[in-house]
Amino acid sequence: MPSDTPTNLYDFTRPALGELLSGWGFGPYYRDLVWTALYRKQVRSLDEVEGLRPDLQAALRERARLGHLATHTETFSSDGHTHKLLLKLDDGQTIETVLMRFKGRATVCISTQAGCAMGCVFCATGQMGLSRHLTPGEIVGQVLHVNRILRESNESLRNVVLMGMGEPLHNYEGTMAAVDVLVDALGLAMGPRFITLSTVGVVPGIRRLADEERPVQLAVSLHGATDAERAALVPAGRRWPLDELMDACRYYSEKRRRRIFFEWTLISGRNDTAEHAHTLGKLLHGMDAHINVIPLNPTVGYDGGPSRPESVRAFQDVLTSHAVPSTVRQRRGIDIDAGCGQLKSTVERRSRRSLPTSP
């Protein structure tokens, strides 16, 4: 953004907002007044912030803005439970956000980057590469956008999963600032146990999460239990081999005294056999771990297919024999390109097809 662009107030944690306003000559009282207006009242414009001195109101109008995200495209699953949004950023980039409704609760899956540099071969976002990191306000803005949708039907958001476009630990500073906003007691006040961060296994980031005692649940995308098999699916595995990754996970689990969730996308014939399950069970021996088994959501850029139901059951049975608990995660929104990066890829393909050809 140009230097004269007004500051997006959603980019600030509460302490950082205090520093900003202090530099303008306003104390903590006004920091909390603005903060609660942003996140408790969720105002749509600065004119709706009540109780401000006229000089602060003037300063905010001149120097600040509320960076609301605009809907570019949205789709709804046939069962009515999944609502996928392609949101447009100020620079024209688009990101995906998915609202999933379950019985008695709602979950939002949000993005932390426009694109992704990790290159997971079965992931539509990984296939498109990285454009840029999202700012804290662009991450938080997705939650606020979904909150507005839920309020229309008197629903509320319970869970946030950082599993959308991008690798959260590659954008560590922006992601953690957004988490600080989400859990702030005077703001959205979300329970830390209802926020899950998913990583492909960025080892320095996992160790930093442990050392900083960050209040999130950790999920690690594994998908392969040997270095060769994992690197074929997750190129980041070549940078951080399994020995390093498992050491970091044990460090995190022991220091934080928390269970780690491992994600395993089951791909027919590639990582779904009994042998694969035995290798995985041995890899996780002695860890406080839980496996989320997810049959592949196919993408245009990858030729693999989801495992058959009988293969999924057999895979789980082997994990049980190793005393490793597992859950088969329901694939949601298959009919609306709900997998990470799929809607954006579909929209971009349609856009390219609609361009006029050169004479």
Buried (B, 14 or more C-beta within 10 A) or exposed (E): EEEEEBBBBBBBBBEBBBEBBEEEEBEBEBBBBBBBBBBEEBBEEBEEBEEBEEEBBEBBEEEBBBBBBEEBBBBBBEEEBBBBBBBBBBEEBBBBBBBBBEEEEBBBBBBBBBBBBBBBBBBBBBBBEBBBBBBBBBBBBBBBBBBEBBEEEEBEBBBBBBBBBBBBBBBBEBBBBBBBBBBBEEBBEBEEEBBBBBBBBBBEBBBBBBEEEBBBBBBBBBBBBBBEBBBBBBBBBEBBBBEBBBEBBBBBBEEBEBEBBBBBBBBBEBBBBEEBBBBBBEBBEEBEBBBBBBBBBBBEBBEBEBBBEEBBEBBBEBBEEBEBEBEBBEBBBBEBBBBBBBBBBBBEEEEEEEEEEEE
